[in-house]
Amino acid sequence: MVKLRGEDVRAVPLPVASLHTQTAVVLQVNAARRKTDELSSAIGRQLDLLRERRHALVTAAVTGQLEIPGAAT
């Protein structure tokens, strides 16, 4: 196993992004997160609607309000 000395670790150069670059990245990440949140909400609403419609179809089929082709009457 390789052992690293503290002075070796401290000697590794670390790139530092400018404040302008950091700000630009934060803005991009925030915009992407807003879009992701919007899409997640839209998917949630769609799932709720699909569950509601599935429930309505099952209810209609069970109560005889829905004709199912080929089904015994």
C-alpha positions in Angstrom: 0.0 0.0 0.0 1.3 3.4 -0.9 1.8 5.8 2.0 1.4 9.5 1.3 3.1 12.1 3.4 1.3 15.3 4.4 3.8 17.4 2.6 3.3 15.4 -0.6 -0.4 16.0 -0.4 0.0 19.7 0.3 2.3 20.0 -2.7 -0.4 18.8 -5.1 -1.6 21.9 -7.1 -5.4 22.4 -6.9 -7.1 24.3 -9.7 -9.2 27.2 -8.5 -12.1 28.4 -10.6 -12.7 32.1 -10.8 -15.7 33.6 -9.0 -17.2 34.3 -12.4 -16.9 30.6 -13.4 -18.2 29.4 -10.1 -21.2 31.7 -10.4 -21.9 30.5 -13.9 -21.8 26.9 -12.8 -24.1 27.5 -9.9 -26.6 29.3 -12.2 -26.5 26.4 -14.7 -27.0 23.8 -11.9 -29.9 25.8 -10.4 -31.6 26.1 -13.9 -31.2 22.3 -14.4 -32.6 21.6 -11.0 -35.6 23.8 -11.6 -36.3 22.0 -14.9 -35.9 18.6 -13.2 -38.3 19.7 -10.4 -40.8 20.8 -13.0 -40.6 17.5 -14.9 -40.8 15.5 -11.7 -44.0 17.4 -10.7 -45.5 16.9 -14.2 -44.7 13.2 -14.0 -46.4 13.0 -10.6 -49.5 14.7 -11.9 -49.6 12.4 -14.9 -49.3 9.3 -12.6 -52.1 10.6 -10.4 -54.3 11.1 -13.5 -53.5 7.6 -14.8 -54.3 6.0 -11.5 -57.6 7.9 -11.4 -58.5 6.8 -14.9 -57.5 3.2 -14.3 -59.7 3.1 -11.2 -62.6 4.6 -13.2 -62.1 2.0 -16.0 -62.0 -0.9 -13.5 -65.1 0.4 -11.7 -67.0 0.8 -15.0 -66.0 -2.7 -16.1 -67.0 -4.3 -12.8 -70.4 -2.5 -12.6 -71.2 -3.3 -16.3 -71.1 0.3 -17.5 -68.3 -0.6 -19.9 -68.8 -2.9 -22.7 -65.8 -5.2 -23.3 -65.7 -6.7 -26.7 -65.5 -10.5 -26.5 -66.4 -10.7 -22.9 -69.3 -12.9 -21.8 -72.4 -11.0 -21.0 
